[in-house]
Amino acid sequence: MATPEGSQTLWRANLIVACGTALSRVTGLIRIIVFGVMIGQTALADAYDAANNAPNVVYELLLGGVLAASLVPLFTRYIQDGDDDSVNAISSFAVVALATITALA
């Protein structure tokens, strides 16, 4: 059974995460409102939106499915086997490949 001190720590951590999430949503809404007022519906706004969303699309396509489905089993197997060199090699390759793809996008 959880101790009262542990429960309080967990509640405090959850409260911090919830407040951070709420603050992030509010500031995101403010950013969108300010952007709409300052730039409006112009070609500049469309160009900014396209440039801003391109890396997000690449990230969601790669990390959202294919990359996670292929790397997680490898990491799990090598970590269970205690093969730290293979884990480091896969991590390094993934970081370099994703950085290259993001730079090209």
GROMACS elastic network, one bead per residue, 0.5 to 0.9 nm:
[ bonds ]
;  ai    aj funct       b0    kb
    2     5     6  0.82414   500
    2     6     6  0.62726   500
    2     7     6  0.64579   500
    3     6     6  0.51253   500
    3     7     6  0.62390   500
    3     8     6  0.86706   500
    4     7     6  0.50903   500
    4     8     6  0.61963   500
    4     9     6  0.86329   500
    5     8     6  0.51736   500
    5     9     6  0.62369   500
    5    10     6  0.86604   500
    6     9     6  0.50799   500
    6    10     6  0.61572   500
    6    11     6  0.86247   500
    7    10     6  0.50471   500
    7    11     6  0.61238   500
    7    12     6  0.85145   500
    8    11     6  0.50862   500
    8    12     6  0.60490   500
    8    13     6  0.85351   500
    9    12     6  0.50736   500
    9    13     6  0.61232   500
    9    14     6  0.85728   500
   10    13     6  0.50953   500
   10    14     6  0.61177   500
   10    15     6  0.85205   500
   11    14     6  0.50457   500
   11    15     6  0.60321   500
   11    16     6  0.85822   500
   12    15     6  0.50430   500
   12    16     6  0.61990   500
   12    17     6  0.87011   500
   13    16     6  0.51340   500
   13    17     6  0.62995   500
   13    18     6  0.86320   500
   14    17     6  0.51449   500
   14    18     6  0.60690   500
   14    19     6  0.85452   500
   15    18     6  0.50478   500
   15    19     6  0.60399   500
   15    20     6  0.84331   500
   16    19     6  0.51966   500
   16    20     6  0.60570   500
   16    21     6  0.85635   500
   17    20     6  0.50527   500
   17    21     6  0.61027   500
   17    22     6  0.85960   500
   18    21     6  0.51074   500
   18    22     6  0.61500   500
   18    23     6  0.85474   500
   19    22     6  0.50757   500
   19    23     6  0.60160   500
   19    24     6  0.84399   500
   20    23     6  0.50973   500
   20    24     6  0.60437   500
   20    25     6  0.86496   500
   21    24     6  0.50313   500
   21    25     6  0.62622   500
   21    26     6  0.87098   500
   22    25     6  0.51588   500
   22    26     6  0.62546   500
   22    27     6  0.86647   500
   23    26     6  0.51418   500
   23    27     6  0.60998   500
   23    28     6  0.84099   500
   24    27     6  0.52699   500
   24    28     6  0.60037   500
   24    29     6  0.86118   500
   25    28     6  0.50451   500
   25    29     6  0.62203   500
   25    30     6  0.86804   500
   26    29     6  0.51449   500
   26    30     6  0.62735   500
   26    31     6  0.86504   500
   27    31     6  0.60750   500
   27    32     6  0.86605   500
   28    31     6  0.50068   500
   28    32     6  0.63167   500
   28    33     6  0.86897   500
   29    32     6  0.51701   500
   29    33     6  0.62432   500
   29    34     6  0.86569   500
   30    33     6  0.50797   500
   30    34     6  0.60892   500
   30    35     6  0.84409   500
   31    34     6  0.52102   500
   31    35     6  0.60048   500
   31    36     6  0.85240   500
   32    35     6  0.50502   500
   32    36     6  0.60757   500
   32    37     6  0.86163   500
   33    36     6  0.51127   500
   33    37     6  0.62381   500
   33    38     6  0.86339   500
   34    37     6  0.51099   500
   34    38     6  0.60164   500
   34    39     6  0.83579   500
   35    38     6  0.51859   500
   35    39     6  0.57078   500
   35    40     6  0.70931   500
   35    45     6  0.85301   500
   36    39     6  0.55335   500
   36    41     6  0.73467   500
   36    45     6  0.85308   500
   37    40     6  0.56499   500
   39    42     6  0.68860   500
   39    44     6  0.73857   500
   39    45     6  0.61005   500
   40    44     6  0.87651   500
   40    45     6  0.67685   500
   41    44     6  0.81059   500
   41    45     6  0.61426   500
   41    46     6  0.75992   500
   42    45     6  0.52013   500
   42    46     6  0.65335   500
   42    47     6  0.87920   500
   43    46     6  0.50160   500
   43    47     6  0.61595   500
   43    48     6  0.85715   500
   44    47     6  0.50908   500
   44    48     6  0.61207   500
   44    49     6  0.85138   500
   45    48     6  0.51160   500
   45    49     6  0.60558   500
   45    50     6  0.86073   500
   46    49     6  0.50660   500
   46    50     6  0.61600   500
   46    51     6  0.86193   500
   47    50     6  0.52023   500
   47    51     6  0.61817   500
   47    52     6  0.84649   500
   48    51     6  0.51864   500
   48    52     6  0.59230   500
   48    53     6  0.84847   500
   49    52     6  0.50783   500
   49    53     6  0.60018   500
   49    54     6  0.85493   500
   50    53     6  0.52961   500
   50    54     6  0.61024   500
   51    54     6  0.55773   500
   51    55     6  0.78249   500
   52    55     6  0.69011   500
   52    56     6  0.75685   500
   53    56     6  0.51069   500
   53    57     6  0.62256   500
   53    58     6  0.87955   500
   54    57     6  0.52664   500
   54    58     6  0.64398   500
   54    59     6  0.87093   500
   54   102     6  0.87706   500
   54   105     6  0.65428   500
   55    58     6  0.51136   500
   55    59     6  0.60967   500
   55    60     6  0.86296   500
   55   102     6  0.60558   500
   55   103     6  0.85706   500
   55   105     6  0.63562   500
   56    59     6  0.50191   500
   56    60     6  0.61151   500
   56    61     6  0.85545   500
   57    60     6  0.51743   500
   57    61     6  0.61000   500
   57    62     6  0.85406   500
   58    61     6  0.52498   500
   58    62     6  0.60886   500
   58    63     6  0.82333   500
   58   101     6  0.79412   500
   58   102     6  0.70612   500
   58   105     6  0.74503   500
   59    62     6  0.53522   500
   59    63     6  0.55777   500
   59    64     6  0.71281   500
   59    98     6  0.84475   500
   59   102     6  0.79525   500
   60    63     6  0.55447   500
   60    65     6  0.77387   500
   61    64     6  0.55101   500
   61    65     6  0.65548   500
   61    66     6  0.74406   500
   61    67     6  0.85985   500
   62    65     6  0.61071   500
   62    66     6  0.56781   500
   62    67     6  0.54144   500
   62    68     6  0.79167   500
   62    98     6  0.85367   500
   63    66     6  0.65234   500
   63    67     6  0.50261   500
   63    68     6  0.57366   500
   63    69     6  0.87815   500
   64    67     6  0.71014   500
   64    68     6  0.66529   500
   64    69     6  0.87512   500
   65    68     6  0.54635   500
   65    69     6  0.59292   500
   65    70     6  0.85280   500
   66    69     6  0.52097   500
   66    70     6  0.61522   500
   66    71     6  0.85090   500
   67    70     6  0.52634   500
   67    71     6  0.58770   500
   67    72     6  0.81776   500
   67    94     6  0.87865   500
   68    71     6  0.53218   500
   68    72     6  0.56542   500
   68    73     6  0.86071   500
   69    72     6  0.59923   500
   69    73     6  0.72226   500
   70    73     6  0.63903   500
   70    74     6  0.70318   500
   71    74     6  0.51761   500
   71    75     6  0.60842   500
   71    76     6  0.85254   500
   71    90     6  0.80863   500
   71    94     6  0.87555   500
   72    75     6  0.51503   500
   72    76     6  0.60345   500
   72    77     6  0.85843   500
   73    76     6  0.50565   500
   73    77     6  0.60915   500
   73    78     6  0.85648   500
   74    77     6  0.52808   500
   74    78     6  0.61361   500
   74    79     6  0.84102   500
   74    87     6  0.81573   500
   74    90     6  0.84185   500
   75    78     6  0.52993   500
   75    79     6  0.58804   500
   75    80     6  0.84138   500
   75    86     6  0.84882   500
   75    87     6  0.61447   500
   75    90     6  0.79883   500
   75    91     6  0.88312   500
   76    79     6  0.52428   500
   76    80     6  0.60797   500
   76    81     6  0.85598   500
   77    80     6  0.52253   500
   77    81     6  0.61911   500
   77    82     6  0.86093   500
   77    83     6  0.87113   500
   78    82     6  0.60280   500
   78    83     6  0.51360   500
   78    84     6  0.71850   500
   78    85     6  0.88957   500
   78    86     6  0.66699   500
   78    87     6  0.62770   500
   79    83     6  0.60619   500
   79    84     6  0.68870   500
   79    86     6  0.88136   500
   79    87     6  0.70172   500
   80    83     6  0.77880   500
   81    84     6  0.86414   500
   82    85     6  0.88632   500
   82    87     6  0.89610   500
   83    86     6  0.56749   500
   83    87     6  0.65967   500
   83    88     6  0.89388   500
   84    87     6  0.50424   500
   84    88     6  0.61274   500
   84    89     6  0.85548   500
   85    88     6  0.51619   500
   85    89     6  0.61327   500
   85    90     6  0.86762   500
   86    90     6  0.61075   500
   86    91     6  0.84511   500
   87    90     6  0.52815   500
   87    91     6  0.60968   500
   87    92     6  0.85736   500
   88    91     6  0.50698   500
   88    92     6  0.60338   500
   88    93     6  0.85188   500
   89    92     6  0.51913   500
   89    93     6  0.61291   500
   89    94     6  0.85704   500
   90    93     6  0.51374   500
   90    94     6  0.60577   500
   90    95     6  0.86048   500
   91    94     6  0.51743   500
   91    95     6  0.62057   500
   91    96     6  0.86603   500
   92    95     6  0.52577   500
   92    96     6  0.62004   500
   92    97     6  0.85167   500
   93    96     6  0.52367   500
   93    97     6  0.59569   500
   93    98     6  0.84512   500
   94    97     6  0.51619   500
   94    98     6  0.59864   500
   94    99     6  0.84144   500
   95    98     6  0.52802   500
   95    99     6  0.60308   500
   95   100     6  0.85425   500
   96    99     6  0.51501   500
   96   100     6  0.61235   500
   96   101     6  0.86383   500
   97   100     6  0.51508   500
   97   101     6  0.61749   500
   97   102     6  0.85436   500
   98   101     6  0.50872   500
   98   102     6  0.59725   500
   98   103     6  0.84410   500
   99   102     6  0.51233   500
   99   103     6  0.60569   500
   99   104     6  0.86081   500
  100   103     6  0.51196   500
  100   104     6  0.62119   500
  100   105     6  0.86258   500
  101   104     6  0.51404   500
  101   105     6  0.61496   500
  102   105     6  0.50774   500
